[in-house]
Amino acid sequence: MTFLQSLVCTACSAHHDPSKRQTVCTSCGKVLAATYDLETARRHLRRESFDTDRQGMMKYEPLLPILHRENLVSLGEQTTPLLRLDRLGEELGIENLWMKDEGQLPTGSFKSRGLAVAVSKAKELGVTSICIPSAGNAAGAAAAYAAKAGMECWIFIPEDTPAMNIKECAAYGAHIELVQGNISDAAKRMAELKTVHPDWFDVSTLKEPYRLEGKKTMGYELVEQFGWTLPDVILYPTGGGTGLIGMWKAFDEMEKLGWIGRNRPRMVSVQSDGCAPIVKAFETRARTSEFWNNAATCASGLRVPKPFADYLILDVLYKSAGLAVAVPDNRIQDAIKKVAQREGVLLCPEGATAILALEVLARDGTLKPKDRVVIFNTATGLKYPEVLP
Ligand SMILES: Cc1ncc(COP(=O)(O)O)c(C=O)c1O
């Protein structure tokens, strides 16, 4: 079923037992990542066997951490479309421009990938209650998958989270606490309450090891859709960074499986100028970020003042000869409108930041006309009626 081997700390390399519930490294407090027996997997898995009619992230189950199929909690995740953006590409002088539209997943955002795997693994480990601080979409996905699994779900979100996120969590029957401030304040409040609720299992971004495994499937899918090759550049709206780190992990695993070579895309983190800790750190080639005070952006998923895994995000950017770009928050609505009218896709504000970064990088010559460029639209714009132009 799975080639899961261990959980290894991304900072101190300590090993942790995956048959037990784990959150962060108990030695140093940093992010844990799942490892697989890729030597054996290489002998058993052919990439062509994934290139079939079977759709969706769960087909990569040998490279996901769930031991027994009956524990998979699925809402019918499909392979998300890789759309060619011809009209926009022509306008910007980029011949091969693509968008991976994650808005077509259950719960309308890519957060479903991570939470599908985290909730499945939690179920396998006997968890009955999960808790999560969130900027919105992760909360919606946690609430939906917890409902499907028959678990309790405790949500901590900023009081100004988009209304749709709050409503969806309520509809799924989650317990919701609205917190004054941002996701960091929500995390603090959750930590206070967790001391009196030791049974809650914390599925915070990268403080639980398996959301990353779900998110890495974006990388597997993308490479499969590109005929087992890699694009040249990926633009990714970055908050906590799970997707970026996950895709990079997927590429490394695929190389070890013998499915791809050593080439890697340039990874570009896109943030709003209202909250850009990764961009600021990147500009000074720092290894970690600093807390961004008074974070404010209508791209609510990007309002993460200090990502817990900043060191991993920055590492990917440096290793891939990538970039970090901040775009003006007040241009997000224009970008949504432009893509809706040119390409028929309603972007989320986070996805719109990637379009704004694309425009900058196309104009300043960073992107070459022949580059194969992929931008990620991480949710459907339908979840953000208050931001739509
Ligand atoms: C729509 C959307 N895009 C992007 C992000 C940032 O995702 P990541 O944590 O993978 O950086 C979020 C996170 O909340 C989100 O909801």
The ligand as a Gaussian input file, in Angstrom:
#p B3LYP/6-31G(d) Opt

LIG

0 1
 C       -6.152000      30.329000      -1.470000
 C       -4.839000      30.200000      -0.786000
 N       -3.719000      30.364000      -1.510000
 C       -2.496000      30.261000      -0.947000
 C       -2.343000      29.997000       0.403000
 C       -0.955000      29.840000       0.959000
 O       -0.661000      28.473000       0.995000
 P        0.664000      27.846000       1.564000
 O        0.459000      27.623000       3.013000
 O        0.864000      26.548000       0.835000
 O        1.762000      28.807000       1.282000
 C       -3.477000      29.799000       1.197000
 C       -3.358000      29.519000       2.630000
 O       -4.227000      29.734000       3.425000
 C       -4.763000      29.899000       0.585000
 O       -5.887000      29.718000       1.288000

